[in-house]
C-alpha cells in the first residue's frame, strides 16, 4: 500500500513559522532535529499518528555557500515566506519503492536520505529512509516522491509534542488540494498506486503542480492549512 506520509513546509525561519502554524491551527509541535549535510533545521507538526508536516528552514549557511542543491533550492523558495515545498508518500515495501523508481526511470539513491544524510534527532536517534525520485527531482516540479523506511520503527508523527504548543489532536486528512488534474496524478503514480487508493478527497485546481492546501481532521473539526505551492520556474 502507498500512504500519504508528510509535507515539507519550507520557511524563512523554522521557529517563527512553526509557532505561527501551531497558533493558526491549534496543533502542537516538537523539535525534529536537523539535517547535518544540508544545514536544515526541522520541526514536526503531527496531523495523525502517521502523517505530519515538517517545517524546515536553512539554519546553517555553509552548505548554501558550497552550493548544496537542496539547500540552495530551499533558500530560493522561501525568500517571500512559507511554501509547501514538497509532499511525500510512503510505501509498505521496498518492492513498491523499486517499482516506483522503475516507473520514473531512476534508481533508489541511498545517499540522499541515507545514514549519513538523514535527520539527526535531538534524542540521539538518526533518521534513515530511502526515496525515489529524490527530493531534488520531484519537489521542483511539484510532484510527490515516495519513501520507504527499512526496519519500520516508531513513526515520527506519533511522538509527543511540546506541552503547551497546541491542544488540538490531528486525526488524519479530510482532503488535499493540488495542481494539475486527476490524469496528471494517475500518470505520475503509475501502476504502484491510484488516486482513488487514498482515504481522503483529492481536489484538483488545474494550476501548476504542487500542494496548495490540506484539510486536517481534528478532534475539533476540519482545520484548513493553506500555503503557496512550490514555485516552478
N, C-alpha and C positions, 0 to 999 in steps of 0.2 A: 504493500500500500504506500501511496505517496500522501504526505501530510503537509499542511501549512505549518511552518516552524517559527519563523521570526521575520521581523522587518528591521532593516538598518535605517534609523533616522539620523542623518548626519547633521551636525550642529556646529556653529562657530565656537560655542562654549558648552561642553558636555554637562557641566554642573548647572548652569543657568537654564539650559533647555530642558533638562530632566526635571528640575524644580518646577518650571512653568508647566510642563506636561502633567506632572502629578497634581498641581493645583487646578489645572484645567479639567482633569478627569476624575480626581479622587483616588486614582490608582497609585499604589506605593512603588518604591524603587529600592534598589540596593547597589552597592559598588561591585561592578563586574570585573574590575581589574584593568589590564592594559595589554596591548599588543606590542611587545618589545621591538620587533623588526620594523613595524610601521609607525611607531611613535603615536599611537592612537589610544585615547582613554575611553572607557566603556562603562556605562551604567545600564542596568537591566530593569525594565518595567514589565512584570508578568501580566499577561492577558488571560491566562488559563494555566493549568499545570504543565502544559507542553507548548505554549505559544507565548511569544514575548516581543517587545520592542527593545532593540539595543540602541541606545543613544550614544553616539560616538563623535569625538572631535580630535583634531590634531593637538596633542599636548607636548610633544617633543619635536622641535622643528629640524632636528638633524637629519632624519630620513627625507624630509622635504627638500633640504638643501642638497642632498645627494641624488635627488630625482627619483625616489622610490615611487613607482607608478600609482599604487593605491593611495599613498599619502597625498601625492600631487592632485589626483582626481578628487579626493575628499575636500581638500582645501579650496579648489576651484569651485566646487559645487555649493559651498557654504558661505561664499562671500556676501550673499544677500540674506542669509538666515538659514533656518532649518529646511530640510527637504527629506523626502522619502528616497533615499539613495538606492536601496535595493530591497527586494523581497525574496524570501528564501524558503524552499521546500525541503522536506526531509523524507528519505527513503527508509524502509524497514530492512532492506538487504543490500549487500554490496552488488549483487547481480542487477538490481534495479538501477543503481548508480552507473554501473558499467553499460547497461542498455541505453541510458540517457546520454552518456558520453558518446556512445557509438552513433546515436541519432544525430548528434551535433558534430560528428566528425572530429572528435577530440579524444584525448586520453585523460585519465584521472591524474592530476598533479598533486603528489603528496607534499610538495614543498610550500604550497600556498597557505594551507591551514594545518600543516603537519606539526610534529612535536616541536620543531624549532620556531615555527611561525605562529603557533597557537597562542591563545589568550592566556595570560598569566593571572590567575585568580589571587585575591588578597589573602585567601586561606592557605596558599601554597600550592593548590592544585593547578595543573596546566591543561588547558583545553586541547583537544585533538579531534579533528574531523576531516573527512575527505569531501571534495566537491567537484562538480562538473556542470557546465563550464565554469571556469574560475570567475571570481567576482569582477576581475578586471576586464572580462569579456562580456558577461551577461548584464551587469549593472549599467554600464554606459549606454546600452541600447534599451534599457527599461524592462528587461526580461528577468524572470526568476531563475536562479540556479538551484541545484539540488545537492543536498548534503547527506552524508552517512557517517554516523559515529560508531566506529568499531568498538565492540565491548559494551555498548549501551551505557548504563550508569544513570545517575540522577540527572534529570533534565534541569537546566539552569532556571527555567521558568518556575520550578517548584520550590526554589529556595526562598527563605524568609526575607521580606522587605524590611527596611529600616523602620523601627517603631516611630509612628508619628508622620511618616512620609505619605501616607494615604490609607484610608479606611475602606475604600471600595474594593470588592473582590471580583476580579475578572472571571468570567465563565465561558470564554471562547468567542469566536467570531460569529456575528449575525450576518455580516455582508462585507465585501470589499468592492471598491470602485477602481477600475484600471482603464488604461487607454486601450485603443485598438478595438478588436472585435472578438467574438466567440471563435471564429475561424482562425484568427491570429494565435490565440492561446492554444487552441487544439493542435495547430500545426507545430507550435513550439514544444508542447508536451510529447507529441508523437504517440507511439504505442505504449509508452510507460504509464500514462495516466490520461484521464479525460477531465475537462472542466466539471462535468456532472459528478465526478467522484468526490468532490469536496463537500463537506456538510454545512455549507453556508452559501448564501446568494452571491453571485458574481455579477456586478453591474459594469457594463461596458459603455464608455462615454465617447468612443470613436476618435479620441485625441491621440497624441503621441503616446508611445508605450510607456509604461511605468505605473506605479501605485499612486493614487490620488487621495484615497480616504479609506477608512475602515469603520465599521460599526461593531463595537465590542459589547457583547452581552455581559452584564454585571448583575450583582445582587440588588442593584438599584435601577435597573432598566438598561436600555441600549445607550452607550456613550459613543458619539461620533468623534473621530480623530482625523483631521484633515490637514495636509501639508502639501506644498508644491511637489510635483514629481521630479525625478532626476531630469536635469537639463540635457537634452540630446542635441549635440551640435558639433 
